[in-house]
Amino acid sequence: MQVQTLREQLLFVTVRITTQMPDGQSGSGTGFMLAESRPDGGASLLLVTNKHVVEGAALVNMHLLAATPDGEPELGHERVLSATPDRFVGHPDPEIDIAMIGVGGALEQLANAGTPAFFRSVSTEMCATEDVLDQFEPIEPVTFIGYPNGLFDSASLLPIVRQGHSATALNIDYGGKPTFLIDASVFPGSSGSPVFLVPNPSAPDKFGNITIGGSRPPVFLGVVAAVHQRQVPVLQTAHGIPFVYDLIDLGIVYKASEVHALARQMIDAANGS
């Protein structure tokens, strides 16, 4: 498979995460690759996910696609990186559920050993800023990619792509926090999924402008962290009314600005600044 278009490349941004817990149980989640620009002109490769995906695990396994000798994805074959949770750096705000780990060195070791991984990454330039969001309506269609309930294409190892739309204004902090809501089916395992705004190449922006001879690139909006739930009462008993929790298809997304801020913090710390 040759990866050429921008939309094709989005299929290779995510990384399936599995965790081994101390009691022998396992968990799953989603991560994605971020290439954060450095002052020296290079870029640091970071894997982004949620704090809660890795917390409490004995070991975190990161599953990437293998690459062929000519640099194409080798569908159905994987490379696995492993780390303990303490290797991940969490956002300094305890209420912001974002964590990341540097993986550039480990990926270079895989390549040097003749077992390279194939991936694409979210670049700094793709991250939504206030100026970028001003070009779009507050409510827009969104695309998010990951492994809901641990599901993926077991033959190709490719992720699941889902769509919805923003449920709160993209340019306003929901609840006074750097988040927004999406109206979409978000399930456990989707945690850590990147959320994109993928402009329709034939559709005008909110000012009526149309891009001629090309398409606007995808915009990275943020990372899925949780989903709203509601209590649903079931059959009343002598001991009261028990409840079950029902997902209401409203996902909580931490904004790209917070992903970018944590990445900058990690790079500055590595440079001693």
Residue pairs with C-beta under 8 A, 6 or more apart in sequence:
1 72
1 73
1 75
2 72
3 9
3 11
3 12
3 72
3 73
3 120
6 198
6 215
6 217
6 218
7 198
7 218
9 120
10 120
10 143
10 145
10 161
10 196
10 198
10 218
11 145
11 158
11 159
11 161
12 65
12 73
12 118
12 119
12 120
13 32
13 33
13 119
13 120
13 121
13 122
13 145
13 194
14 30
14 31
14 32
14 33
14 145
14 146
14 147
14 159
14 193
14 194
15 30
15 31
15 32
15 33
15 47
15 62
15 63
15 64
15 119
16 28
16 30
16 31
16 62
16 63
16 147
16 152
16 157
16 159
17 28
17 29
17 30
17 31
17 49
17 53
17 54
17 60
17 61
17 62
17 63
17 147
17 192
18 26
18 27
18 28
18 60
18 61
18 63
18 150
19 26
19 27
19 28
19 29
19 53
19 54
19 57
19 58
19 59
19 60
19 61
20 26
20 57
20 58
20 59
20 61
21 27
21 56
21 57
21 58
22 56
22 58
27 53
27 57
28 147
28 149
28 150
28 188
28 189
29 49
29 50
29 53
29 54
29 147
29 189
29 191
29 192
30 49
30 53
30 145
30 146
30 147
30 159
30 189
30 190
30 191
30 192
30 193
30 224
31 47
31 48
31 49
31 53
31 62
31 192
32 47
32 48
32 49
32 121
32 122
32 145
32 192
32 193
32 194
32 223
33 45
33 46
33 47
33 48
33 103
33 119
33 120
33 121
33 122
34 45
34 46
34 47
34 48
34 100
34 121
34 122
34 259
34 263
35 43
35 44
35 45
35 46
35 121
35 122
35 123
35 124
36 43
36 44
36 46
36 124
36 260
36 263
36 264
36 266
36 267
37 43
37 123
37 124
38 44
38 267
38 271
39 267
39 271
43 123
43 124
44 102
44 104
44 263
44 266
44 267
44 270
45 102
45 103
45 104
45 107
45 121
46 100
46 101
46 102
46 103
46 104
46 263
46 266
47 62
47 100
47 101
47 103
48 98
48 99
48 100
48 192
48 194
48 223
48 259
48 263
49 88
49 98
49 99
49 100
49 191
49 192
49 223
50 97
50 98
50 99
50 191
50 192
50 223
50 225
51 88
51 90
51 91
51 97
51 98
51 99
52 97
52 191
52 225
53 99
53 191
53 192
54 60
54 85
54 88
54 99
55 85
56 85
57 84
57 85
58 84
59 82
59 83
59 84
60 82
60 83
60 84
60 85
60 88
61 80
61 81
61 82
62 80
62 81
62 82
62 83
62 103
63 78
63 79
63 80
63 157
64 78
64 79
64 80
64 81
64 117
64 118
64 119
65 73
65 74
65 75
65 77
65 78
65 79
65 117
65 118
65 119
65 157
65 158
66 73
66 74
66 77
66 78
66 79
66 115
66 116
66 117
66 118
67 73
67 74
67 116
67 117
67 118
68 74
68 118
71 116
71 118
72 118
73 118
74 118
75 155
75 156
75 157
75 158
76 155
76 156
76 157
77 157
78 157
79 110
79 115
79 116
79 117
81 103
81 106
81 107
81 110
83 101
87 101
88 99
88 100
88 101
89 99
89 100
89 101
89 262
89 265
89 266
90 98
90 99
91 97
91 98
91 99
91 258
91 261
91 262
92 262
92 265
95 177
96 177
96 178
96 254
96 258
97 225
97 226
97 254
98 223
98 225
98 254
98 258
98 259
98 262
100 259
100 262
100 263
100 266
102 266
102 270
107 116
107 117
107 119
110 116
110 117
111 117
122 194
122 220
124 260
126 217
126 218
126 219
126 220
127 220
127 256
127 257
127 259
127 260
128 170
128 197
128 219
128 220
128 221
128 222
128 255
128 256
128 257
129 257
130 171
132 219
133 170
133 171
134 171
135 205
135 206
135 207
136 170
136 197
136 199
136 205
136 206
136 219
137 206
138 166
138 169
138 170
138 171
138 172
139 165
139 166
139 167
139 169
139 170
140 165
140 166
140 170
140 197
141 163
141 164
141 165
141 197
141 198
142 163
142 164
142 165
142 166
142 182
142 184
142 195
142 196
142 197
142 221
143 161
143 162
143 163
143 195
143 196
143 197
143 198
143 218
144 161
144 162
144 163
144 164
144 182
144 184
144 186
144 190
144 193
144 194
144 195
144 196
144 224
144 251
145 159
145 160
145 161
145 162
145 193
145 194
145 196
146 159
146 160
146 162
146 189
146 190
146 191
146 192
146 193
146 194
146 224
147 159
147 160
147 189
147 190
148 160
148 162
148 185
148 186
148 187
148 188
148 189
148 190
149 187
149 188
149 189
150 189
151 160
151 189
152 158
152 159
152 160
153 159
153 160
162 184
162 185
162 190
163 184
164 182
164 183
164 184
164 185
164 249
164 251
165 182
165 183
165 184
166 180
166 181
166 182
166 183
167 180
167 181
167 182
167 183
167 250
168 174
168 180
168 181
169 180
170 180
170 197
170 221
172 180
173 179
173 180
173 255
174 180
174 181
178 254
178 255
178 257
178 258
179 222
179 225
179 252
179 253
179 254
179 255
180 221
180 222
180 253
180 255
181 228
181 250
181 251
181 252
181 253
182 195
182 224
182 250
182 251
182 253
183 249
183 250
184 249
184 251
185 247
185 249
186 193
186 224
186 226
186 227
186 247
186 249
186 250
186 251
187 227
187 247
190 224
190 227
190 251
191 224
191 225
191 226
192 223
192 224
192 225
193 223
193 224
194 220
194 222
194 223
194 224
195 220
195 221
195 222
195 223
195 224
195 253
196 218
196 219
196 220
196 221
197 218
197 219
197 221
198 218
198 219
199 205
199 215
199 216
199 217
199 218
199 219
201 211
201 214
201 215
201 216
202 210
203 210
204 210
205 216
220 256
220 259
221 253
221 255
221 256
222 253
222 254
222 255
222 256
222 258
222 259
223 253
223 254
223 256
223 259
224 251
224 252
224 253
225 252
225 253
225 254
226 251
226 252
227 247
227 248
227 249
227 250
227 251
227 252
228 247
228 248
228 250
228 251
228 252
229 245
229 246
229 247
229 248
230 245
230 246
230 248
231 243
231 244
231 245
231 246
232 243
232 244
232 245
232 246
233 241
233 242
233 243
234 241
234 242
234 243
234 244
235 242
